[in-house]
Every structure is written in C-alpha cells, then in structure tokens.
Amino acid sequence: MTTKRAWKLQELVAHSSDVNCLALGPKSGRVMVTGGEDTKVNMWAVGKQNCIMSLSGHTSPIESVKFNSSEELVIAGSRSGTMKIWDLEPAKIVRTLTGHKSSITCTDFHPYGEFVASGSMDTNIKLWDVRRKGCIYTYKGHGNQVNMIKFSPDGKWLVSASEDKTIKLWDLTMGKMFQEFKNHRGSVTCIEFHPNEFLLASGSADRTVQFWDLETFQLVSSTSPGASTVRSISFHPEGSYLFCGSQDMLHVFGWEPIRCFDTFSMGWGRVADSVVASTQLIGASYNSTNVSVYVADLSRMSTTGLAQEPQSQPSEMPAGDDVPPKPLTASGRKNFVRERPHTTSSKQRQPDVKSEPERQSPTQDEGKDDDSTSTADIRDPENYAKIFSPKSRIDRSPERKAQPFPAPLDVPGASEPPPSSRPSQPQPAAPQPQAAVAPANKAPSPPGDDWQPVHAKQAPSRTPAATKPVPAKEAPPAKMPEPASTIIPSDRNKPANLDMNAFLPQHQAQAPGGPAPTSRRQNDAERMESLRKGHSSMCQVLSSRHRNLDVIRAIWSAGDVKTSIESAVNMKDQAILVDLLNIMLLKKSLWNLDICVVVLPKLKELLTSKYENYVQTSCACLKLVLRNFTNLINQNIKCPPSGVDITREERYRKCSKCYTYLIAVRGTVEDKQHVSGKLGSTFRELHLLLAQLE
C-alpha cells in the first residue's frame, strides 16, 4: 500500500442556497470563507464539517470574499456594490464601504496599510481608506468587468485582470496606469506576483499561463495551451514553482525555460482558490450549495520537468516609467523591498496617493447596509475560540503550523486489474498439496479446483519409491519453463488468482452427514455477510478507476492528448495506461516526439508485466515508435545542433531522451526473444528493429 498524491479532504453544504465565491486563508490554509446567494458570509475550519461563524448584514448576494494576510480580517463584496470588512477576533463589523455601481467581483487587502482595493462589473477599480471610510481613488480604463486585483508585495503597485483580455499595472503614487499587457487571447482569470522577484504570472481562458518581467515589461515565457481555462495560480512560498489549477488538474510549472514539472489529477472540477500550506497544496471548489476541499502532497511532486516548445517571442512593449533601483535576486531580477512603515503615526502608514472627492449621491443600498444591521452568529464556539478568539493570539502560531493533513492509503489493487478482470492463471501445485491431501479422504474437493483430484489419487501411495525421486531431482526441471509460468495468457474465460471458495460459506467445505455443526446454522444475515466479503474493496477499486477514466476522457475530449497521457502515467494504474495506449494505437497520427518521451519509460515496465495483454500492448507501441521515429532519432543523434536554434535544440533533446529509453529497453527485449510462442516471435521482431538504432 502507498499513500495517495492527491485526494478529496471533505465536502460540505456551505449555504442554504448557491455558493458564489470562496477564499482560503493565505497564511495557514486551515481556514476558509464562503459567500452565497443567501447574503451570508460563512467561516470554516478546513477539514471540519461545522460552520464556525456566520456573518450577516448584506442585503444582496455575496460575489467576492477575501482574507487579509494575517487571516484576522475578511472583506465581502456584494452584488449591489457594497463591501463589508469584518474583524474576526472580536467578531464585529469594521467598515461598510459603498461606491461601485455594480457587482463587486474581486477585492484585495494592502500588504501593510489600512487600505483595500475592489474591482467590479462596472469596469472600475477603487482604492479605499478603511479608517476614513472613503474612496481614495478610482482607476478607470478596462473595457469589461475586472476579474482579479492584486497589490504588489511592496504595496506600491496594483495589478488588475479583466474580461477584456488585458492586464493593467497601476502605480499608487502616480495614481494612474503605467503599463498594460495584451498578449492573452482570452479573458484573464487570475494573476499573481512572485513573492520576491519582479515577476508577474497570469492565467487566462485561453488555457495558458504567461510570465512577465516587471523590470523590462516583456513576456518571459508562456505555457502551451492546456485542456481547460486556468482558474487559479499560486507561487510556492520560496518562489521556485508556480501551481496552476484548471478543470480537475493541477500543473506545476517552471519558467526560464518554461517547463512542466508535474501534473496532479485532482477531480476538483472548477477550482476557485488554492494555497500552499506546509508540504501540501490546499484547493477548494464549489458547485450549487456544496463546497469541496482537495489536497495535493507536494512532497511527492516531481522536480525534474520537461521543457516545452517556446510558444511566443518576448513582446516588444515599450518600458514604462523608470523604477527605483532594487536589490537583485539570484536570478538577476530585481527584488521587491518590503519596508513596512512605522505605526507611530497614521501619516506614515498611508501611501502617498491622490485622493478622490467624496461621492455626492449614495447608492440605493447604502442606507440599508449600515453597520447596525451587521451581526456575527458564532455557531461553533470551541473552534472559534481556538482560531479567532483574542485570548488565543499567543497560541495561534503553533495552531497554524499544524501537521499536514494525513494522506489516505491507496485502495489495495488499484494499480493492478481487479480480480474479476484479471486473466486466468493455473494455481501452482507446490504450495497446495499439504492443505489438499489432508481432507482428501474426508470430503469431496470443492468445484472448480481441477488439480485436487490428482492429489487425491496420489495421496494413498506413500511408498518410499514414490517419494524419493520427487523432492530433490524432479522439482528443478519442473521450474525450467519460467517465462511460460509467469505470463498470464490474454485469451482467458475466467478470472485469475480468484479463489472461489472465498465467496462460499465455510460450512460447505465440511463433510456431508452427521450432526450439523453450530457454524452451519447461520441466519440469512451471516450468509450475506460471508458472500459480501471483499465486495466493498472491489467496488472501491472499480469506482476509483471509473473516476480516473472520466478525468482522462475530459482531458482527451478537450484535444489535449499529451496531458491525458501524462495524467494516465501519474495515476500509476497500468490498466488505465494500457487502455489509453490501445486507443493511441488505433490512430497512429497522434504520435509525436512529445508522446514518445512520455510513454517510452513506462513501456519497459509493461514489458515485464505478468499479464500477456499488457506485454502485447507494450510491444505494439515499441514497434510503432521504432518504425516511425528511428530515422529521425538517428539523424538528430548523429548531427547535434550548432549555433542558436531553439527549435532544433528542443528536437535534439527529445530524440536523445527517446534514444536513451530505447537502449534501456533493448536488454529486456534480448532476454525475452527466446520465449516460445507468439510473444517470442514479437520480441525477435523488436530485437531486429532495435538493431537499426545507431
């Protein structure tokens, strides 16, 4: 048994009506806030089923929620354009802010000042002073709704992403936009600053993630289009990886050069938010009234990724206004300087921004959503006291450094075909004689055990002449045809390794006649329990395989063949991989060097499988690769690229990997070419094809 790399942690009913938004605590990953059509803002401890606290006061559905960096404040934006800020420790309202003319779609807290920013469907972005309960400035320029806004780590910039396919960078000191990025071909759904470097990542409905240098304002790199819209991105706290969440998938990317380190099959649907906590990534999604939380174990993440083909050249954008010198990081890029202002005077805590006159006409809901109507209903006092109560402030750090969520064990047999679908295999005679001979004279052998009558005939003849030749000298010749005994044939009509007696009540093995023992007097419930032995495990295996196949089918249907194969490989279920490879063999035009690089390492494992159909599929794939790509591999190996030719260098690297994998397979093929039958002929043919590699 092994632990899973990714799993569903919990599913809960979060609201009485549809959930519209959620956010995870950015510091600990152990708290979550949700907003719904019921106008409520609910607080949760991740992994717990009960709502800790429900915040009331809004008069219209909640469209956006957000924690501050210390997880002590929560801001909620409503469809009417009103925002409320809550202090979670005293469980009371801090401010009600009104000013947007339409639904508030995103919010963010300033990293250290008492300021918040909000984006809306009215295309505007507003910067608010929480203490003065007023709007400092309104930024205009987007042509469609704002999907996400983020303050830079040093608090001097604000970046916004919009449905109009653009990203705008705003300088808070100048009070205006000073850079715009227009490289995405779909609406920009998420943005994230690198925790240290002058680097910005953006995800889009065009299914790509792009990396931008904030010193030169040029495109650093872009991923290949994935299978679905990018929903969530987050940097590793050390800045070494970017985690990209999309439909049922989590990708781990690097940049300079762009490469995918690993892919996790999550099953979380349309993920809404994700954070890195300890050695795990916590992701959450919502559907109707339900919220689901998933966990990916980053300690089992691969850190050796394959570089991708360059997708686009750096954009020729003119650089914006000069920025003051910053210290350089190890990569040579400038670093954000986090100079937290002193708190001795409010003047030092306020950034130098241009102010906006007070609004003359309040919105329709401003008078309704006042602070007096806002209440906090603490539904779980115990967890509230542990997480948010002021008296727990000192003990809060150990709580936030709690151990990662324990990973469940993989279902036994999940990486192999279930017993009912495995090919048949004759039961070995060596381990069984003692158990079979003893009852031979007392009861007839159970149906289906073909070898027991043979032992029953041999049992009475126990003369010395009959026992001398068997133990020492005749046993070794019986083990010589090793390949034939280890391969389970594919042309089977019954399951392999399945003991039918395990599904029968034990009393049927007793001798007929005589008084019935107590164990035979079973009621119907006991008989059913005996018949159901192992049934739940089998159902879990089949259900897990069905879910995995659904994930692969969704990715395949989106046209991303490479990602679907990578997902099958990462699932570590040979049955699923073989099924997918058999489909690939029917359409040979799908194969390319990228597919070969992913598949070839797994073909060696399939060649040594005990199931004949797995071996046959592996051989067929090797034949296809050798017949179609041998010449290309030989040409690139003989003529390495010279000069600067990125495309040729990438092709040479892929060919080198394929060559290495094929050479590693050669030894296995040579060992198996002497097997008798059809498999031996197939291995001999492969041996000749491998000889063409130079």
Helices and strands as residue ranges (DSSP letters): E 6-13, E 19-24, E 31-36, E 41-45, E 51-56, E 62-67, E 73-78, E 82-87, E 92-98, E 104-109, E 115-120, E 125-129, E 134-139, E 146-151, E 157-162, E 167-171, E 176-181, E 188-193, E 199-204, E 209-213, E 218-222, E 232-235, E 242-246, E 249-254, E 259-265, E 271-277, E 280-287, E 290-297, G 298-300, E 306-307, H 346-349, G 371-373, E 375-378, H 381-387, G 390-392, H 396-400, G 419-421, H 433-437, H 452-458, H 464-467, H 469-469, I 470-474, H 475-478, H 482-486, G 500-503, G 506-509, G 518-520, H 524-531, H 535-557, H 561-570, H 574-586, G 588-590, H 593-607, H 612-638, H 646-672, H 678-690
